[in-house]
């Protein structure tokens, strides 16, 4: 009876599970992936569906996901770190989804340790082959994290000169983890076509939000048993971005792009409740405020950035010039000269245009910094950014304006009275979420407790000066945990 409520609910369920049903029926049988079991089980809780058998099987899978925090899942003893409770939960989440060969999106807010949770999971599955794809600027940060937390994992960087890479492809099998970048993967794709990985993990998963981009297609075509994505922003602008990441972790789970758009973008609003039910088991998202009770009041993190090709070229040329000058005996007796050259090299790490007016290339640090700022703003944080070079701060200001991000600015040229006004305005403003501050001008005397993220764009000679700057936010009156990020060029 097609007017029967159970029949109506059943057809609705079938539509949500299969999408374009005409393509999937063969000999009266529809084959579904195990990843639909959790959604099916949830959907049947509120309906009788007496004509459906096999419910116990669905329930068994769903219960294992629901109770994963109760499962005894030992953290590897050889992990060189102590995980917080929520990070252990994340580690269990990885293992549970992997056990059922489901993919997942670890979408923890920035600063909660997506990298260390991933490394712990890989360390506990040490006899597997893993491909990790990252933005270029983060590849050495990943290498450094592996060296710190799991030095026994054999990590191989597939990046750099193409001829060099081609020589190394044959030795990939000797390593547990291959680290590469989105652009390098695209350029080397033909060499990956016949390779299989047990796990594939993409960092900053929003890099594949455009389903038509070449990078996205290459990432999705890699042959891997289980795929995960790490991103603090699984959806920045529209639902298609979310579909694209799911199309990578579990192709077909959210149907074809066309069917997805018809149902969830152009369809009825109540369909979005069904979408939420479908994606919920495969996205793990924690906010700092949710786990605040178990976090220290300050987290410090070194963030390693690889210089881009143009920067390296300039940096290498200056190093060569300095080394030639060092042959001169008088050079080595002049400490001030040595100090000035070290300062020049540090400035090149930040942005070569500080020293070279004709430099047209980019700065890897500025690119990474902008990504960190945008991610933090999307999570409604306020940021203090310190640099000892006002030229860098002004360049960052220009970049923020291009992104339509409003900011405050303070350096030594601003009077004491104006400084107070700037501080009050920033603390009270909901529009300005970034404060660019010269390290010398803003290292003391400012109370900026409305901010909960501090970025040190360049390391200062004296760590105590950095600490004073950090204490502009991390001081009496601060109600939130403060995250301190130190950007360091590799």
C-alpha positions as CSV (number, residue, x, y, z in Angstrom):
1,X,0.0,0.0,0.0
2,X,1.9,3.1,-1.2
3,X,-0.2,5.4,1.0
4,X,1.0,3.5,4.1
5,X,3.2,5.6,6.4
6,X,5.8,2.8,6.7
7,X,6.0,2.4,2.9
8,X,6.5,6.2,2.6
9,X,9.3,6.2,5.2
10,X,10.9,3.2,3.5
11,X,11.0,4.9,0.1
12,X,12.4,8.0,1.8
13,X,15.1,5.9,3.5
14,X,15.9,4.1,0.2
15,X,16.3,7.4,-1.5
16,X,18.7,8.7,1.2
17,X,20.8,5.5,1.2
18,X,21.1,4.9,-2.6
19,X,20.6,8.3,-4.3
20,X,20.0,7.5,-7.9
21,X,18.3,4.1,-7.4
22,X,17.9,3.2,-11.1
23,X,21.6,2.7,-11.5
24,X,22.0,0.4,-8.5
25,X,19.4,-2.3,-8.8
26,X,20.7,-5.6,-10.3
27,X,18.6,-8.7,-10.1
28,X,16.4,-7.2,-7.4
29,X,19.4,-6.6,-5.2
30,X,20.9,-3.3,-4.0
31,X,24.4,-3.5,-2.7
32,X,25.4,-1.0,0.0
33,X,28.7,-0.2,1.6
34,X,29.1,-0.9,5.3
35,X,29.5,2.8,5.8
36,X,25.7,3.2,5.3
37,X,25.0,0.9,8.3
38,X,25.2,3.6,10.9
39,X,22.8,5.9,9.1
40,X,20.4,3.0,8.4
41,X,20.4,2.0,12.1
42,X,19.7,5.6,13.1
43,X,16.8,5.9,10.6
44,X,15.2,2.7,11.8
45,X,15.2,3.6,15.5
46,X,12.1,5.7,15.0
47,X,10.3,3.4,12.6
48,X,9.0,-0.1,12.9
49,X,9.8,-1.5,9.5
50,X,8.6,-5.0,10.3
51,X,9.3,-6.1,6.7
52,X,13.1,-5.5,7.1
53,X,15.3,-8.2,8.5
54,X,19.0,-8.0,9.4
55,X,18.6,-5.1,11.9
56,X,21.0,-6.7,14.4
57,X,23.9,-6.5,12.0
58,X,23.3,-2.8,11.5
59,X,23.0,-2.3,15.3
60,X,26.3,-4.1,16.0
61,X,28.3,-1.8,13.7
62,X,26.5,1.3,15.0
63,X,27.1,0.3,18.6
64,X,30.8,-0.2,18.0
65,X,31.0,3.4,16.7
66,X,28.8,4.8,19.5
67,X,30.8,3.1,22.3
68,X,34.3,3.6,20.9
69,X,35.3,5.9,23.8
70,X,34.7,2.9,26.1
71,X,36.9,0.5,24.1
72,X,40.3,-0.2,25.6
73,X,42.7,1.0,22.9
74,X,46.2,1.3,24.3
75,X,48.2,4.3,23.3
76,X,51.6,3.0,21.9
77,X,54.1,2.9,24.7
78,X,56.9,4.1,22.3
79,X,55.0,7.4,21.6
80,X,57.2,10.2,22.8
81,X,54.4,12.2,24.2
82,X,51.5,12.2,26.8
83,X,48.1,12.5,25.1
84,X,45.3,14.4,26.7
85,X,41.9,12.6,27.1
86,X,40.3,14.1,24.0
87,X,43.4,13.2,22.0
88,X,43.1,9.6,23.1
89,X,39.4,9.7,22.0
90,X,40.6,11.0,18.6
91,X,43.1,8.2,18.4
92,X,40.4,5.6,19.2
93,X,38.1,7.3,16.5
94,X,40.9,6.8,13.9
95,X,41.3,3.1,14.9
96,X,37.5,2.3,15.0
97,X,36.8,3.8,11.6
98,X,39.9,2.1,10.1
99,X,38.8,-1.2,11.5
100,X,35.6,-1.0,9.4
101,X,37.5,0.5,6.5
102,X,35.5,3.7,6.8
103,X,37.1,7.1,6.0
104,X,36.8,10.1,8.2
105,X,37.4,13.9,8.7
106,X,39.3,15.0,11.8
107,X,38.0,18.6,12.0
108,X,39.3,19.6,15.5
109,X,39.7,23.3,16.0
110,X,43.2,24.7,15.3
111,X,45.6,24.0,18.1
112,X,44.1,20.8,19.5
113,X,46.7,18.5,18.0
114,X,45.3,16.9,14.8
115,X,48.9,16.0,13.8
116,X,49.8,14.2,17.0
117,X,46.5,12.2,17.0
118,X,47.3,11.1,13.5
119,X,50.9,10.2,14.3
120,X,49.7,8.1,17.3
121,X,47.3,6.2,15.0
122,X,50.0,5.5,12.4
123,X,52.5,4.4,15.1
124,X,49.9,1.9,16.4
125,X,49.7,0.5,12.9
126,X,53.4,0.3,12.2
127,X,53.3,-2.4,9.5
128,X,51.2,-0.3,7.1
129,X,52.2,2.0,4.2
130,X,50.9,5.5,4.5
131,X,50.8,8.5,2.1
132,X,50.4,11.9,3.7
133,X,49.7,14.9,1.4
134,X,50.2,18.4,2.8
135,X,50.5,22.0,1.6
136,X,54.1,22.8,0.6
137,X,54.6,25.0,3.6
138,X,53.8,22.3,6.1
139,X,55.7,19.3,4.8
140,X,58.8,19.9,7.1
141,X,56.6,20.6,10.0
142,X,55.1,17.1,9.7
143,X,58.7,15.6,9.4
144,X,59.7,17.4,12.5
145,X,56.6,16.2,14.4
146,X,57.4,12.6,13.5
147,X,61.0,13.0,14.6
148,X,59.8,14.4,18.0
149,X,56.9,12.0,18.7
150,X,57.6,8.8,16.8
151,X,61.2,8.8,15.6
152,X,61.0,5.0,15.0
153,X,58.6,5.6,12.1
154,X,60.5,5.7,8.8
155,X,59.4,8.9,7.1
156,X,60.4,9.8,3.5
157,X,59.9,13.2,2.0
158,X,58.9,13.1,-1.7
159,X,59.5,16.7,-2.6
160,X,62.1,19.0,-4.3
161,X,64.0,18.6,-7.5
162,X,62.2,16.4,-10.0
163,X,65.3,14.4,-11.2
164,X,66.0,13.7,-7.5
165,X,62.5,12.5,-6.9
166,X,62.5,10.2,-9.9
167,X,65.6,8.5,-8.5
168,X,63.8,8.0,-5.2
169,X,60.6,6.4,-6.3
170,X,62.1,2.9,-6.2
171,X,63.1,3.2,-2.6
172,X,59.7,4.3,-1.4
173,X,58.9,0.7,-0.2
174,X,61.6,0.9,2.5
175,X,59.6,3.6,4.4
176,X,56.4,3.5,6.5
177,X,55.2,7.0,5.6
178,X,55.6,9.0,2.4
179,X,55.2,12.8,2.8
180,X,54.5,14.8,-0.3
181,X,52.7,18.0,-1.3
182,X,49.5,18.6,-3.3
183,X,51.5,20.1,-6.2
184,X,54.2,17.4,-6.2
185,X,51.6,14.7,-6.2
186,X,50.0,16.2,-9.2
187,X,53.3,16.4,-11.0
188,X,54.3,12.8,-10.1
189,X,50.8,11.3,-10.4
190,X,51.8,8.7,-13.2
191,X,54.3,7.2,-10.7
192,X,51.5,6.6,-8.1
193,X,49.0,4.9,-10.5
194,X,50.2,1.4,-9.8
195,X,51.0,1.9,-6.1
196,X,48.7,0.9,-3.2
197,X,48.7,2.5,0.3
198,X,47.0,1.1,3.4
199,X,46.3,4.7,4.6
200,X,46.1,8.0,2.9
201,X,45.9,11.2,4.9
202,X,45.5,14.8,3.5
203,X,46.3,17.7,5.7
204,X,44.4,21.0,5.3
205,X,41.7,19.0,3.5
206,X,40.0,22.2,2.3
207,X,42.6,22.1,-0.5
208,X,40.3,19.6,-2.3
209,X,37.1,21.6,-1.8
210,X,36.9,22.3,-5.6
211,X,35.9,19.0,-7.1
212,X,37.0,20.1,-10.6
213,X,40.6,21.1,-9.7
214,X,43.4,19.0,-11.0
215,X,44.9,18.6,-7.5
216,X,41.6,17.3,-6.3
217,X,41.3,14.7,-9.0
218,X,44.8,13.4,-8.4
219,X,44.2,13.1,-4.7
220,X,41.0,11.2,-5.2
221,X,42.5,8.8,-7.7
222,X,45.2,7.5,-5.4
223,X,44.6,3.8,-4.5
224,X,44.4,3.5,-0.7
225,X,42.5,1.2,1.7
226,X,41.4,3.9,4.2
227,X,41.4,7.6,3.6
228,X,41.3,10.4,6.2
229,X,41.2,14.2,5.9
230,X,42.4,16.7,8.5
231,X,41.0,20.2,8.4
232,X,39.8,22.8,10.8
233,X,37.4,24.1,8.1
234,X,35.6,21.2,6.4
235,X,33.2,23.7,4.8
236,X,34.2,27.3,4.1
237,X,31.6,28.5,1.6
238,X,29.1,25.9,0.5
239,X,28.0,22.3,0.8
240,X,29.7,21.2,-2.4
241,X,33.0,21.6,-0.5
242,X,31.9,19.1,2.1
243,X,30.7,16.7,-0.7
244,X,34.1,16.9,-2.3
245,X,36.0,15.9,0.9
246,X,33.5,13.0,1.4
247,X,34.0,12.0,-2.2
248,X,37.7,11.5,-1.3
249,X,37.2,9.7,2.0
250,X,34.3,7.5,0.9
251,X,33.5,7.9,-2.8
252,X,29.7,7.5,-3.4
253,X,28.7,7.8,0.2
254,X,27.1,11.2,-0.4
255,X,26.0,10.1,-3.9
256,X,27.1,11.7,-7.1
257,X,27.7,15.5,-7.1
258,X,24.5,16.0,-9.2
259,X,22.3,13.9,-6.9
260,X,23.8,15.6,-3.8
261,X,23.1,19.1,-5.2
262,X,19.5,18.1,-6.1
263,X,18.8,16.6,-2.7
264,X,20.7,18.8,-0.2
265,X,21.3,22.2,-2.0
266,X,18.2,22.5,-4.2
267,X,16.0,20.2,-2.2
268,X,13.8,20.7,0.9
269,X,15.4,22.2,4.1
270,X,14.4,19.1,6.2
271,X,16.8,17.1,4.0
272,X,19.7,18.8,5.8
273,X,18.7,16.9,8.9
274,X,19.2,13.7,7.0
275,X,22.5,15.0,5.8
276,X,23.7,15.7,9.3
277,X,22.6,12.2,10.4
278,X,24.6,10.7,7.5
279,X,27.9,12.7,8.1
280,X,27.9,12.8,11.9
281,X,29.7,9.5,12.6
282,X,32.5,10.3,10.1
283,X,33.4,13.8,11.3
284,X,35.1,14.4,14.6
285,X,35.0,18.1,15.6
286,X,36.0,19.4,19.0
287,X,36.3,23.1,20.0
288,X,38.7,24.4,22.6
289,X,35.9,25.5,24.8
290,X,34.6,21.9,24.8
291,X,37.8,20.5,26.1
292,X,39.0,23.5,28.1
293,X,38.8,21.8,31.5
294,X,41.6,19.4,30.5
295,X,43.8,22.0,28.6
296,X,46.6,24.0,30.2
297,X,46.1,27.8,30.2
298,X,48.7,28.2,27.5
299,X,49.8,25.9,24.6
300,X,53.0,26.7,22.8
301,X,53.8,25.3,19.4
302,X,56.7,25.7,17.0
303,X,55.4,25.8,13.4
304,X,58.1,25.0,10.8
305,X,57.7,26.5,7.4
306,X,59.7,25.6,4.3
307,X,60.9,28.5,2.2
308,X,59.5,28.6,-1.3
309,X,61.7,28.2,-4.4
310,X,62.2,31.9,-5.0
311,X,63.1,32.5,-1.3
312,X,65.6,29.6,-1.3
313,X,67.3,30.9,-4.4
314,X,67.9,34.3,-2.8
315,X,68.8,32.9,0.6
316,X,71.4,30.5,-1.0
317,X,73.0,33.3,-3.0
318,X,73.4,35.5,0.1
319,X,74.8,32.5,2.1
320,X,77.3,31.9,-0.7
321,X,78.3,35.6,-0.6
322,X,78.8,35.6,3.1
323,X,80.9,32.4,3.1
324,X,83.2,34.0,0.5
325,X,83.5,37.1,2.7
326,X,84.3,34.9,5.7
327,X,87.6,33.9,4.0
328,X,88.7,37.4,4.9
329,X,90.4,37.5,8.3
330,X,89.1,40.9,9.2
331,X,85.5,39.7,8.7
332,X,85.9,37.2,11.5
333,X,87.2,39.8,13.9
334,X,84.2,42.0,13.4
335,X,81.3,40.6,15.4
336,X,78.9,43.5,14.5
337,X,79.3,42.6,10.8
338,X,78.6,38.9,11.5
339,X,75.5,40.0,13.5
340,X,74.3,42.2,10.6
341,X,74.6,39.3,8.1
342,X,72.7,37.0,10.4
343,X,70.0,39.6,10.6
344,X,69.8,39.8,6.8
345,X,69.5,36.0,6.6
346,X,66.6,36.1,9.1
347,X,64.9,38.8,7.1
348,X,65.1,36.7,4.0
349,X,63.4,33.9,5.9
350,X,60.5,36.3,6.7
351,X,60.1,38.0,3.3
352,X,62.9,38.8,0.8
353,X,61.1,42.0,-0.3
354,X,62.2,43.6,3.0
355,X,65.8,43.7,1.7
356,X,65.2,43.6,-2.1
357,X,62.9,46.0,-3.7
358,X,62.9,44.2,-7.0
359,X,61.9,40.8,-5.4
360,X,58.7,39.6,-7.1
361,X,58.3,36.2,-5.5
362,X,56.2,35.2,-2.5
363,X,57.0,34.6,1.2
364,X,56.2,31.1,2.5
365,X,55.9,32.5,6.0
366,X,53.4,35.2,5.0
367,X,51.3,32.6,3.1
368,X,51.2,30.2,6.1
369,X,50.5,33.0,8.5
370,X,47.5,34.2,6.4
371,X,46.1,30.6,6.4
372,X,46.5,30.4,10.2
373,X,44.8,33.8,10.6
374,X,41.9,32.9,8.3
375,X,41.4,29.5,10.1
376,X,41.4,31.2,13.5
377,X,39.0,33.9,12.4
378,X,36.6,31.3,11.0
379,X,36.6,29.8,14.5
380,X,35.9,33.3,16.0
381,X,39.3,33.8,17.7
382,X,41.2,37.0,18.1
383,X,44.9,37.1,17.2
384,X,47.9,39.1,18.3
385,X,50.7,39.0,15.8
386,X,54.2,40.2,16.8
387,X,57.2,40.9,14.6
388,X,60.3,43.0,15.3
389,X,60.3,44.3,11.7
390,X,57.7,47.0,10.9
391,X,58.2,46.4,7.2
392,X,56.9,42.9,7.7
393,X,53.9,44.1,9.7
394,X,53.0,46.6,7.0
395,X,53.3,43.9,4.3
396,X,51.0,41.6,6.4
397,X,48.6,44.5,6.7
398,X,48.4,44.9,2.9
399,X,47.7,41.1,2.6
400,X,45.0,41.3,5.2
401,X,43.3,44.2,3.4
402,X,43.4,42.1,0.2
403,X,41.5,39.4,2.1
404,X,39.0,42.0,3.5
405,X,40.2,41.2,7.1
406,X,40.1,44.2,9.4
407,X,43.0,44.7,11.8
408,X,44.6,47.1,14.3
409,X,48.3,48.2,14.0
410,X,50.8,49.4,16.6
411,X,54.5,50.3,16.3
412,X,56.9,52.6,18.1
413,X,55.8,55.7,16.1
414,X,52.4,55.7,17.7
415,X,51.9,57.9,20.8
416,X,51.1,56.5,24.3
417,X,47.6,58.1,24.3
418,X,46.8,56.6,20.9
419,X,48.1,53.2,22.1
420,X,45.5,53.1,24.8
421,X,42.7,54.0,22.4
422,X,43.9,51.2,20.0
423,X,44.0,48.6,22.8
424,X,40.5,49.5,24.0
425,X,39.1,49.6,20.5
426,X,40.5,46.1,19.8
427,X,39.3,44.6,23.0
428,X,35.8,45.9,22.5
429,X,35.5,45.4,18.7
430,X,33.8,42.4,17.1
431,X,35.0,43.4,13.7
432,X,38.8,43.7,14.2
433,X,40.1,40.2,15.0
434,X,43.8,40.8,14.3
435,X,46.3,43.1,16.0
436,X,49.7,43.6,14.3
437,X,52.2,44.7,16.9
438,X,55.9,45.7,16.7
439,X,57.7,43.5,19.3
440,X,59.5,46.4,20.9
441,X,56.5,48.7,21.0
442,X,54.0,46.2,22.2
443,X,56.1,43.9,24.4
444,X,55.0,45.5,27.7
445,X,52.3,47.6,29.2
446,X,49.4,46.4,27.0
447,X,46.4,44.4,28.2
448,X,44.9,42.5,25.3
449,X,43.0,39.7,27.0
450,X,40.3,39.7,24.3
451,X,42.8,37.8,22.2
452,X,43.4,34.1,22.7
453,X,45.9,33.3,19.9
454,X,49.4,34.8,19.8
455,X,51.6,34.4,16.6
456,X,55.3,35.2,16.7
457,X,56.1,35.8,13.1
458,X,59.9,35.9,13.8
459,X,61.9,34.5,16.7
460,X,63.6,37.2,18.8
461,X,67.2,36.8,20.1
462,X,66.0,36.9,23.7
463,X,63.2,34.4,24.6
464,X,62.2,36.6,27.6
465,X,61.1,39.4,25.2
466,X,58.9,36.9,23.4
467,X,57.4,35.8,26.7
468,X,56.6,39.4,27.6
469,X,54.8,39.8,24.3
470,X,52.8,36.6,24.8
471,X,51.8,37.9,28.3
472,X,49.8,40.8,26.6
473,X,47.1,38.1,26.1
474,X,48.1,35.5,28.7
475,X,47.5,37.6,31.8
476,X,45.1,38.3,34.6
477,X,41.6,38.7,33.2
478,X,42.1,36.1,30.4
479,X,39.2,33.7,30.6
480,X,40.3,31.4,27.7
481,X,43.2,29.2,27.0
482,X,45.9,31.0,25.0
483,X,47.6,29.4,22.0
484,X,51.1,30.6,21.2
485,X,52.4,29.8,17.7
486,X,56.1,30.5,16.8
487,X,56.7,30.5,13.0
488,X,60.2,29.2,12.1
489,X,61.6,28.9,8.6
490,X,63.2,25.6,8.0
